[in-house]
């Protein structure tokens, strides 16, 4: 495992004194971060065949949802499928034949799912970063909460960098270029590791 920092901090506004009073802290959804690209991994590699399979899965899932809600209880799947094809024909055609739109749609869909499933606790090794005092600590009027990095809460046992997973304390990997997820080639482990990558523009935060 990566060597742990000697100290880690959380910049917060003074209203977040409840972190100390209630011993509760938020793990934030990626969509709520300042960096709009954080955890938004570009997706490539969808073929028409893969899209057809993805459409089938989505349509069946939507059909089940509509049946359960009572909105489609008198429709067969074939009838529901025909109605959906007519309703979303232009979008489906664009997804199949416009590579740029395809990438954007896949990336947004992927991010929307990820945003529902994960929360991230952002911490910093730096206690004297002026921009962070401005951004996250109510323009220097907030406070700094220090955590003990060797507490078991942050450290799943016997994991190496190659086995990065949720539930452990890991440093952010600041890079110039964003990683990309390639459908059918990027493993789940590789995709999880991509979540720790951020633009070098944020390197001063030492997350």
Buried (B, 14 or more C-beta within 10 A) or exposed (E): BEEBBEBBBBBBEEEBEEBEEEEEBEEBBBBEBEEEBBBBBBBBBBEEEEBEEBBEEEBEEBBEEBBEEEEBEEBEEEEBBEEBEEEBEEEBEBBBEEEEEBBBBBBEEBBEEBBEEBEBBBBBBBBEBEEBBEEBBBEEEBBBBEBEBEEEEBBBEEBEEEEBEEEBBBBBBBEEEEBBBEBEEBEEEEBBBBBBBBBEEBEBBBB
